[in-house]
Amino acid sequence: MNIGQAAKAAGVSAKMIRHYESIGLVPAVDRQASGYREYARADIHRLAFVRRARELGFSIDRIRDLLRLWSDHKRATADVRKVALTHVAELEDKAAQIQTMIKTLRTLAKSCAKGDRPH
């Protein structure tokens, strides 16, 4: 499968595939004699995993850790769970911060004088 087909199958752009390869997040795939990249099912699966992890807010470094754990068949599932739960705690903290900002902004909006005066 070429890069365009791989991008479509994984739900990412060809540009993102090249970027992920350039930063070493995913391994660069072999090229055919014609010079085109040749993507296999495992490559598509890895790219789709990266896309989904990005959608869930994981950083590139955390995704790199998850991919390393994924390829390590001797790792404990607890290692993966720890990465996921650390991310959950960070998201919960961000959500609490956002809720505080929303509450503050609502309070400020309510305290604004009503009418057309420029106060």
Secondary structure, DSSP 8 states (H G I E B T S, - for coil): --HHHHHHHHTS-HHHHHHHHHTTSS----B-TTS-B---HHHHHHHHHHHHHHHTT--HHHHHHHHHHHH-TTS-HHHHHHHHHHHHHHHHHHHHHHHHHHHHHHHHHHHS--SS---
